[in-house]
Amino acid sequence: MFEKLPVPLSMIVLLAGLATTIWGFINYNNPQLNLAGLTTGIPLLLGGLVMKLVELKPVPSLEAPSEEVLQARSQQATTIQTQIRTDISRYSYGANVHMQNALEFLKLKGATDADLPQLVGYREELRQGYYTLLLRFQSPNVTFERWQESLNKKQTGFFGRDVEVQLSQPKEPIVELALISRAQEEINKS
C-alpha cells in the first residue's frame, strides 16, 4: 500500500505529528482542541522520529535497465528475483542492512550485526539471454572465501531451483552476487 509513495512513510508520520502538535499549541486557549492536538501530535512526532532513525533507504540501481532487459524481466524473472528487487528498491524499517535475514541465514555474518555485508547497488542485465539480477555488496568483514563456502552449502537452494547463483569479486571488498533466472529452462523441460 505504501510502496508507491513519493516520500518515505517516516517523513509522512513525522510531518503529520509536527503539524498536529503545532495545531495543538495554536489552539492553546481551547482546552479540547489543545488536548486533542497534543495527545495525538506528540506520539505521532515521536513515532516519525523513531521510524526515521531505523529507516533504510532504497538501494540505488547501478544503471537503468535497457528495454531488452525489461522485456526479459517480464518474461523470465522468478518470484524470488522479483521479491528481492522490490524489497531493496523501497524504504525499509527495523533492519540493520537490506536482506539482513537472508545474509544471516546464509551465515554471511561476522561477530556482530555491524559486520554484515552492505548491499550498495544492484543491476539488471542479460547473461546468455537469461534475466539476471546482480547484487553488489560491500563486504569488508566477510571474506570472499566465506561467500564461496556459503554458495556451495546454501545459496543455490536458498534462492530456488530455477535460479543459478554466481559469485564474483571485481575488487576487494566488493562481492557481486548474480541471480540468473533459469525459469525458462524449467518450463522447456516440462
PASE-265923 format. One line per field, with one value per atom (N, C-alpha, C): atom name; z, x, y; residue in one letter. Coordinates in pm, 1 decimal. Layout:
// PASE-265923
a <- [CA ...];
up <- [Z ...];
east <- [X ...];
north <- [Y ...];
r <- [A ...];
END
This chain:
// PASE-265923
a <- [N CA C N CA C N CA C N CA C N CA C N CA C N CA C N CA C N CA C N CA C N CA C N CA C N CA C N CA C N CA C N CA C N CA C N CA C N CA C N CA C N CA C N CA C N CA C N CA C N CA C N CA C N CA C N CA C N CA C N CA C N CA C N CA C N CA C N CA C N CA C N CA C N CA C N CA C N CA C N CA C N CA C N CA C N CA C N CA C N CA C N CA C N CA C N CA C N CA C N CA C N CA C N CA C N CA C N CA C N CA C N CA C N CA C N CA C N CA C N CA C N CA C N CA C N CA C N CA C N CA C N CA C N CA C N CA C N CA C N CA C N CA C N CA C N CA C N CA C N CA C N CA C N CA C N CA C N CA C N CA C N CA C N CA C N CA C N CA C N CA C N CA C N CA C N CA C N CA C N CA C N CA C N CA C N CA C N CA C N CA C N CA C N CA C N CA C N CA C N CA C N CA C N CA C N CA C N CA C N CA C N CA C N CA C N CA C N CA C N CA C N CA C N CA C N CA C N CA C N CA C N CA C N CA C N CA C N CA C N CA C N CA C N CA C N CA C N CA C N CA C N CA C N CA C N CA C N CA C N CA C N CA C N CA C N CA C N CA C N CA C N CA C N CA C N CA C N CA C N CA C N CA C N CA C N CA C N CA C N CA C N CA C N CA C N CA C N CA C N CA C N CA C N CA C N CA C N CA C N CA C N CA C N CA C N CA C N CA C N CA C N CA C N CA C N CA C N CA C N CA C N CA C N CA C N CA C N CA C N CA C N CA C N CA C N CA C N CA C N CA C N CA C N CA C N CA C N CA C N CA C N CA C N CA C N CA C N CA C N CA C N CA C N CA C N CA C N CA C N CA C];
up <- [0.0 0.0 0.0 80.6 91.9 2.6 -79.4 -160.6 -266.6 -315.5 -427.2 -384.2 -255.5 -208.3 -258.5 -296.3 -345.1 -233.4 -109.2 6.0 104.1 191.5 287.2 385.1 427.9 524.0 653.1 693.0 815.1 806.5 689.3 671.4 682.7 630.1 639.1 784.5 859.2 1001.1 1078.5 1050.3 1117.7 1090.8 965.6 931.9 989.1 989.2 1049.1 1198.9 1264.7 1407.3 1436.2 1355.3 1372.4 1350.7 1243.6 1213.9 1324.6 1371.0 1475.6 1607.1 1640.4 1762.6 1754.3 1642.0 1624.0 1632.7 1570.9 1577.5 1723.2 1802.1 1944.9 2019.0 1987.8 2053.6 2008.3 1881.1 1830.0 1900.3 1930.1 1998.0 2149.5 2202.2 2344.9 2431.2 2386.1 2465.9 2458.8 2371.2 2362.0 2415.8 2539.7 2603.5 2525.6 2462.8 2390.6 2267.4 2188.2 2069.4 2106.6 2213.0 2260.4 2302.4 2381.2 2429.8 2314.2 2221.2 2106.4 2021.0 1997.4 1915.4 1978.6 2108.2 2174.2 2201.2 2242.6 2272.4 2145.9 2033.0 1906.5 1840.0 1843.0 1771.0 1827.1 1958.6 2018.4 1993.8 2015.3 1981.2 1832.1 1745.2 1602.0 1571.6 1631.9 1613.2 1659.4 1777.5 1829.0 1743.3 1699.8 1612.2 1480.6 1423.6 1299.8 1318.4 1433.6 1461.8 1474.9 1544.8 1560.2 1424.3 1343.1 1209.3 1126.6 1139.5 1065.0 1109.2 1239.5 1291.0 1240.2 1221.5 1180.4 1031.0 956.2 813.9 731.0 638.5 537.7 405.0 342.4 213.1 103.7 -4.6 -115.3 -170.4 -215.3 -275.7 -416.3 -452.3 -585.1 -695.6 -808.2 -926.3 -985.9 -1020.1 -1074.9 -1216.2 -1288.4 -1420.9 -1456.1 -1534.7 -1575.4 -1670.6 -1651.5 -1741.3 -1881.0 -1980.2 -2119.0 -2144.3 -2256.9 -2294.7 -2307.2 -2360.9 -2377.4 -2241.5 -2143.0 -2008.2 -1943.6 -1960.7 -1904.9 -1964.4 -2092.2 -2156.0 -2101.8 -2086.3 -2030.0 -1886.2 -1810.2 -1671.7 -1667.4 -1753.0 -1751.0 -1790.8 -1869.5 -1916.1 -1830.3 -1773.7 -1711.2 -1560.7 -1505.1 -1363.4 -1273.9 -1178.8 -1084.0 -970.4 -891.0 -776.6 -680.2 -657.9 -566.1 -618.9 -746.5 -805.1 -793.7 -823.4 -815.5 -672.7 -577.5 -437.0 -388.5 -424.5 -382.4 -443.1 -573.3 -639.9 -578.7 -549.0 -488.3 -347.6 -269.1 -130.5 -120.2 -207.4 -195.4 -258.8 -340.0 -407.9 -340.2 -213.1 -137.3 3.4 74.8 211.1 300.0 392.0 487.3 627.8 722.7 861.1 953.8 1045.2 1150.1 1126.8 1006.8 980.5 979.6 1006.1 1003.3 861.2 776.5 636.2 551.7 422.8 331.8 326.1 319.9 312.1 437.5 552.2 676.0 710.1 704.0 738.6 644.2 514.8 417.7 443.9 469.8 495.9 622.3 725.5 848.2 825.2 749.7 719.6 642.0 551.4 469.5 543.5 670.8 757.3 703.5 648.1 597.1 694.9 820.2 927.1 1005.2 1046.8 1131.7 1277.1 1365.7 1509.3 1553.8 1486.3 1524.2 1401.4 1426.3 1315.6 1227.4 1285.3 1208.3 1103.3 1118.8 1025.4 904.1 899.3 785.3 657.7 545.3 418.2 388.9 331.2 296.7 147.9 114.9 -24.8 -72.6 -169.0 -211.2 -349.2 -422.1 -552.7 -618.3 -719.0 -796.8 -942.6 -1026.8 -1170.6 -1230.9 -1331.7 -1406.2 -1543.1 -1585.3 -1711.7 -1772.3 -1890.3 -1954.5 -1956.9 -1920.5 -1932.5 -2014.9 -2132.8 -2227.1 -2253.9 -2259.8 -2289.8 -2170.4 -2051.9 -1931.9 -1845.1 -1790.0 -1699.2 -1575.0 -1537.3 -1423.5 -1333.6 -1204.3 -1103.1 -1032.2 -1047.8 -989.6 -865.6 -753.0 -626.4 -590.0 -565.0 -530.1 -380.3 -311.2 -167.3 -134.4 -32.7 30.2 146.1 141.5 237.9 300.2 379.2 435.2 546.1 612.9 727.6 698.2 577.9 538.0 412.3 421.1 311.0 191.1 75.4 -46.3 -34.5 34.0 55.4 134.2 230.5 309.0 223.0 132.1 36.7 -48.3 -94.9 -178.4 -100.5 26.6 110.1 123.5 146.5 158.9 28.9 -84.3 -215.1 -228.0 -191.6 -204.2 -110.4 8.8 108.6 96.6 81.4 99.4 -11.0 -74.6 -162.3 -279.1 -335.7 -453.8 -423.0 -314.9 -278.0 -219.1 -154.9 -87.5 -185.0 -301.5 -398.1 -494.2 -476.0 -557.1 -665.4 -710.2 -808.5 -948.1 -971.8 -1103.5 -1108.8 -1012.5 -1011.3 -998.0 -1091.9 -1082.9 -1012.2 -918.4 -840.3 -882.1 -914.9 -947.7 -862.0 -815.8 -733.7 -810.8 -787.4 -841.2 -744.1 -754.0 -671.1 -761.2 -814.3 -905.1 -838.8 -710.6 -630.5 -484.5 -398.4 -255.5 -207.0 -119.2 -52.3 -120.9 -252.1 -326.6 -364.1 -342.2 -385.6 -465.3 -583.1 -665.6 -670.1 -638.2 -637.2 -753.1 -851.4 -969.1 -954.7 -964.4 -960.0 -1101.4 -1167.9 -1308.1 -1317.5 -1382.9 -1396.6 -1492.2 -1444.7 -1529.7 -1540.1 -1512.4 -1515.0 -1653.7 -1759.0 -1895.1 -1924.5 -1870.0 -1888.0 -1821.2 -1700.0 -1626.9 -1704.5 -1768.8 -1848.0 -1969.9 -2034.1 -2152.9 -2121.6 -1999.7 -1959.1 -1936.9 -1897.4 -1863.5 -1983.0];
east <- [81.2 0.0 85.7 194.1 277.0 400.5 415.1 534.7 549.6 439.5 443.1 447.3 463.2 466.9 592.5 581.9 699.2 795.8 750.3 836.2 827.2 928.4 923.9 807.1 754.3 644.8 684.5 811.1 857.0 840.6 864.1 850.5 704.3 613.6 470.2 425.2 466.2 428.6 490.6 616.4 685.9 616.4 582.8 516.4 375.0 303.2 169.2 177.4 276.1 294.7 331.3 418.5 460.0 342.2 266.1 151.0 45.7 17.3 -83.9 -37.7 89.6 142.9 136.0 176.2 168.6 23.5 -66.6 -208.6 -256.9 -209.2 -244.9 -196.1 -73.3 -20.4 -93.4 -129.7 -202.9 -338.2 -399.6 -529.6 -514.0 -414.5 -383.5 -502.5 -578.4 -689.6 -814.9 -819.4 -932.3 -886.6 -922.6 -869.6 -896.0 -1011.0 -1040.9 -950.7 -938.7 -854.2 -707.1 -668.2 -530.7 -495.1 -582.2 -558.4 -555.6 -649.7 -654.2 -528.8 -486.2 -367.4 -241.3 -224.2 -101.3 -97.7 -211.4 -209.7 -201.1 -237.8 -222.5 -89.5 -54.5 62.4 194.7 209.5 338.5 371.3 277.3 311.2 342.2 268.6 298.6 437.9 470.5 601.6 712.4 695.7 796.5 803.5 687.6 686.2 757.8 735.1 803.3 953.4 996.6 1140.8 1202.9 1134.0 1184.7 1192.3 1089.6 1091.4 1207.3 1232.3 1342.0 1476.4 1489.8 1615.2 1643.0 1539.1 1557.8 1531.7 1527.7 1495.9 1617.4 1594.2 1693.8 1648.4 1733.2 1697.9 1701.8 1629.8 1634.9 1776.8 1810.5 1941.3 1939.5 2041.4 2040.0 2069.1 2005.0 2033.8 2164.1 2254.3 2383.8 2370.5 2269.5 2238.1 2095.3 2034.2 1895.6 1891.4 1794.8 1786.2 1738.8 1791.0 1750.8 1611.9 1554.4 1423.3 1429.0 1539.7 1558.5 1557.7 1624.2 1629.2 1490.9 1420.7 1285.5 1191.3 1205.4 1122.6 1158.5 1287.7 1330.3 1282.7 1286.5 1237.8 1091.1 1011.0 867.6 838.6 925.5 902.7 973.1 1089.0 1171.8 1192.0 1170.2 1202.5 1126.1 1197.8 1135.4 1071.6 992.4 927.6 1032.5 1138.5 1245.0 1314.8 1349.6 1415.0 1325.6 1198.5 1104.5 1091.8 1082.0 1069.7 1193.9 1311.1 1435.4 1443.9 1419.1 1426.8 1328.0 1207.3 1106.1 1147.5 1196.7 1234.7 1351.3 1450.4 1568.3 1548.6 1444.4 1424.0 1316.8 1289.7 1195.6 1251.5 1191.3 1231.7 1193.9 1283.7 1258.6 1280.0 1216.8 1225.8 1257.9 1352.9 1380.6 1497.0 1551.2 1665.5 1793.3 1905.1 2033.5 2085.2 2059.3 2101.5 1992.2 1991.6 1898.7 1934.4 1833.0 1848.1 1914.0 1892.6 1957.5 1925.3 1799.0 1761.5 1826.5 1830.2 1891.4 2040.9 2109.2 2253.0 2284.4 2201.3 2222.2 2196.6 2091.5 2061.8 2176.3 2235.0 2345.0 2478.7 2475.3 2595.3 2701.2 2655.7 2746.5 2751.6 2775.0 2773.7 2903.4 2955.3 3073.0 3032.0 3115.7 3089.7 2969.5 2944.9 2833.7 2748.9 2633.4 2547.5 2616.2 2707.6 2779.4 2870.7 2900.8 2988.7 2915.3 2784.3 2708.1 2747.4 2754.4 2780.1 2670.1 2709.5 2615.4 2583.6 2455.3 2413.2 2424.4 2512.8 2539.4 2481.6 2436.1 2378.2 2329.9 2247.3 2201.7 2191.2 2194.4 2184.9 2106.8 2029.6 1958.6 2024.9 2050.6 2120.0 2080.0 2128.8 2110.2 2244.2 2241.5 2360.0 2319.5 2379.7 2348.9 2198.4 2134.6 1992.3 1900.4 1956.4 1875.1 1874.0 1756.7 1743.1 1827.8 1906.8 1996.7 1980.8 1966.4 1966.2 2100.8 2181.7 2315.0 2312.8 2352.3 2356.0 2501.0 2534.0 2671.5 2678.0 2764.7 2781.6 2918.3 2922.3 3045.6 3065.4 3171.5 3186.6 3326.4 3360.9 3495.8 3520.8 3415.5 3434.3 3400.6 3351.2 3320.9 3402.7 3492.2 3583.5 3510.9 3573.3 3517.7 3513.1 3610.3 3611.5 3488.1 3449.2 3329.6 3203.6 3198.8 3088.4 3083.2 3199.7 3204.5 3159.4 3200.9 3155.7 3003.9 2950.7 2805.6 2736.5 2795.2 2739.4 2731.8 2840.2 2844.3 2745.5 2725.0 2639.8 2492.5 2463.8 2324.5 2265.0 2343.6 2285.3 2208.8 2258.0 2192.6 2048.3 2025.2 1889.2 1809.5 1876.6 1808.4 1731.5 1788.6 1725.1 1631.4 1614.7 1521.0 1591.5 1526.1 1589.2 1592.3 1510.8 1510.4 1596.1 1689.0 1782.9 1924.1 2009.6 2151.3 2222.4 2309.9 2381.6 2527.9 2580.0 2722.2 2781.2 2901.9 2974.2 3093.6 3124.1 3247.7 3295.3 3424.3 3481.6 3564.4 3499.7 3571.5 3692.6 3680.0 3791.9 3751.8 3850.2 3820.0 3770.7 3680.4 3596.1 3460.2 3452.9 3327.1 3302.2 3179.3 3136.0 3007.8 3003.0 2883.4 2817.6 2689.4 2608.6 2510.5 2525.4 2437.8 2333.3 2206.3 2094.4 2039.1 2069.2 2034.8 1910.7 1808.7 1683.2 1700.9 1661.0 1658.7 1515.6 1419.8 1277.9 1237.2 1288.8 1255.1 1303.8 1421.9 1473.9 1381.3 1331.2 1242.7 1111.6 1062.9 939.7 964.8 1080.4 1112.7 1129.8 1179.2 1197.1 1064.3 962.7 831.4 758.8];
north <- [-119.2 0.0 125.8 126.8 246.1 240.5 134.0 116.9 225.1 279.3 373.8 520.0 545.5 684.0 753.8 881.7 954.4 994.5 988.8 1019.8 903.1 889.3 778.6 792.9 680.3 678.3 749.3 737.1 802.9 955.0 1010.2 1155.0 1197.0 1115.9 1147.2 1146.1 1043.5 1034.2 1150.4 1181.4 1291.5 1425.1 1452.2 1578.3 1585.5 1472.4 1470.0 1498.1 1439.3 1464.1 1607.7 1663.3 1802.4 1896.9 1874.2 1960.6 1952.0 1831.5 1814.5 1876.8 1862.8 1923.6 2075.7 2132.5 2278.6 2324.5 2248.2 2280.3 2280.1 2185.9 2181.0 2304.7 2349.4 2469.0 2595.6 2602.3 2719.0 2732.6 2619.3 2619.1 2608.1 2675.6 2670.6 2713.9 2813.0 2865.5 2779.0 2683.2 2591.4 2455.2 2423.0 2301.6 2172.4 2159.4 2035.3 2019.1 2125.9 2119.3 2108.5 2178.7 2172.9 2031.3 1970.5 1834.5 1734.6 1747.2 1656.8 1671.0 1793.7 1817.6 1764.1 1790.5 1747.2 1597.2 1539.6 1395.6 1310.7 1366.2 1294.4 1330.0 1456.9 1505.4 1459.0 1461.9 1425.1 1277.3 1182.9 1042.7 1022.3 1090.7 1080.8 1136.2 1247.6 1309.2 1215.3 1157.6 1063.2 937.4 888.6 771.2 798.0 915.4 953.1 963.4 1017.8 1026.8 888.5 798.3 661.8 592.9 608.8 547.9 603.3 733.4 795.1 737.6 708.0 653.2 511.7 430.5 290.6 270.6 378.1 372.6 330.2 237.9 200.7 258.4 336.0 395.4 287.3 308.8 212.5 199.0 79.5 54.9 114.2 191.1 251.9 150.3 171.5 91.2 142.9 52.1 92.2 147.8 101.6 157.0 119.7 203.4 178.0 58.5 -31.1 -147.3 -106.4 -175.0 -148.4 -207.8 -172.0 -226.4 -378.3 -427.2 -571.9 -642.1 -581.9 -639.1 -633.4 -523.4 -512.0 -616.5 -641.7 -743.7 -882.6 -909.0 -1037.7 -1051.7 -940.7 -945.5 -986.6 -926.1 -955.9 -1100.8 -1160.7 -1297.4 -1402.8 -1368.6 -1471.1 -1456.2 -1338.5 -1316.8 -1414.5 -1471.1 -1562.8 -1483.1 -1550.7 -1486.4 -1431.5 -1508.0 -1464.8 -1340.6 -1339.1 -1221.9 -1098.4 -1114.1 -1002.1 -952.6 -1045.1 -1006.3 -932.8 -981.7 -915.8 -776.3 -764.2 -633.2 -534.5 -581.8 -495.2 -453.3 -547.8 -518.0 -420.5 -435.2 -349.6 -212.2 -197.5 -69.1 16.7 -11.2 71.8 93.9 187.8 215.3 96.9 62.4 -46.1 8.1 -57.7 -11.1 -127.5 -106.7 -202.9 -296.8 -304.5 -392.0 -308.3 -373.1 -302.5 -284.5 -384.8 -381.2 -444.7 -414.0 -481.3 -629.0 -713.5 -858.9 -917.7 -855.2 -898.6 -1044.1 -1082.7 -1220.6 -1320.6 -1289.1 -1379.9 -1393.6 -1282.8 -1287.4 -1366.7 -1351.0 -1426.8 -1575.2 -1609.5 -1749.0 -1813.3 -1737.5 -1788.7 -1786.9 -1748.9 -1745.5 -1648.9 -1536.5 -1434.0 -1317.8 -1351.7 -1252.8 -1265.0 -1153.0 -1153.7 -1169.7 -1120.5 -1133.4 -1049.4 -937.8 -850.5 -817.9 -755.4 -713.3 -608.9 -533.7 -432.1 -495.4 -624.4 -693.9 -750.4 -736.8 -787.4 -713.7 -784.5 -716.1 -613.2 -501.7 -394.7 -400.5 -405.9 -402.8 -258.1 -232.4 -94.7 -62.0 -163.3 -136.7 -265.2 -247.9 -363.2 -323.7 -425.3 -402.6 -519.2 -488.6 -591.8 -601.7 -726.1 -746.3 -880.5 -906.5 -1035.6 -1107.8 -1234.1 -1319.0 -1439.4 -1448.9 -1556.7 -1564.6 -1446.8 -1439.7 -1459.1 -1479.0 -1500.4 -1375.0 -1343.9 -1229.7 -1254.7 -1153.8 -1164.3 -1042.8 -1068.8 -963.5 -971.6 -867.1 -864.4 -775.0 -829.8 -756.0 -728.9 -603.0 -565.3 -535.0 -607.5 -593.1 -535.7 -451.3 -406.3 -503.4 -583.2 -691.6 -692.2 -590.4 -585.7 -688.3 -734.0 -823.9 -969.6 -996.8 -1134.0 -1162.4 -1259.6 -1287.5 -1348.3 -1335.4 -1393.9 -1546.3 -1603.9 -1749.1 -1792.0 -1710.9 -1741.8 -1734.0 -1637.5 -1628.4 -1755.4 -1802.3 -1922.4 -2045.7 -2056.2 -2168.2 -2166.2 -2047.5 -2033.0 -2071.5 -2032.6 -2068.7 -2219.9 -2286.1 -2431.6 -2500.1 -2443.3 -2508.6 -2470.8 -2341.2 -2298.3 -2213.0 -2128.4 -2027.2 -2086.1 -2193.9 -2249.0 -2287.2 -2358.7 -2396.5 -2283.2 -2190.7 -2081.1 -1992.9 -1965.6 -1876.6 -1949.8 -2079.0 -2156.1 -2235.4 -2340.6 -2428.8 -2367.9 -2264.9 -2202.4 -2075.8 -2063.9 -1951.5 -2007.3 -1970.4 -2006.3 -1891.5 -1925.4 -1824.1 -1823.6 -1705.2 -1690.6 -1580.0 -1602.9 -1505.3 -1451.8 -1325.0 -1267.8 -1160.7 -1131.3 -1025.9 -935.3 -827.6 -737.8 -673.1 -642.6 -591.0 -604.3 -607.0 -615.5 -481.8 -472.2 -571.5 -590.2 -567.0 -578.1 -724.6 -769.0 -902.3 -884.2 -947.0 -940.7 -1077.8 -1077.6 -1199.2 -1188.5 -1276.6 -1275.2 -1384.4 -1345.0 -1439.5 -1450.3 -1560.5 -1579.2 -1666.7 -1615.1 -1688.4 -1805.5 -1921.1 -2040.4 -2091.6 -2002.9 -2041.2 -2088.6 -2026.2 -2064.7 -2206.3 -2242.4 -2378.6 -2479.2 -2443.8 -2533.6 -2555.0 -2449.3 -2458.9 -2548.5 -2529.7 -2608.4 -2757.0 -2788.8 -2928.4 -2997.6 -2921.6 -2980.9 -3034.8];
r <- [M M M F F F E E E K K K L L L P P P V V V P P P L L L S S S M M M I I I V V V L L L L L L A A A G G G L L L A A A T T T T T T I I I W W W G G G F F F I I I N N N Y Y Y N N N N N N P P P Q Q Q L L L N N N L L L A A A G G G L L L T T T T T T G G G I I I P P P L L L L L L L L L G G G G G G L L L V V V M M M K K K L L L V V V E E E L L L K K K P P P V V V P P P S S S L L L E E E A A A P P P S S S E E E E E E V V V L L L Q Q Q A A A R R R S S S Q Q Q Q Q Q A A A T T T T T T I I I Q Q Q T T T Q Q Q I I I R R R T T T D D D I I I S S S R R R Y Y Y S S S Y Y Y G G G A A A N N N V V V H H H M M M Q Q Q N N N A A A L L L E E E F F F L L L K K K L L L K K K G G G A A A T T T D D D A A A D D D L L L P P P Q Q Q L L L V V V G G G Y Y Y R R R E E E E E E L L L R R R Q Q Q G G G Y Y Y Y Y Y T T T L L L L L L L L L R R R F F F Q Q Q S S S P P P N N N V V V T T T F F F E E E R R R W W W Q Q Q E E E S S S L L L N N N K K K K K K Q Q Q T T T G G G F F F F F F G G G R R R D D D V V V E E E V V V Q Q Q L L L S S S Q Q Q P P P K K K E E E P P P I I I V V V E E E L L L A A A L L L I I I S S S R R R A A A Q Q Q E E E E E E I I I N N N K K K S S S];
END
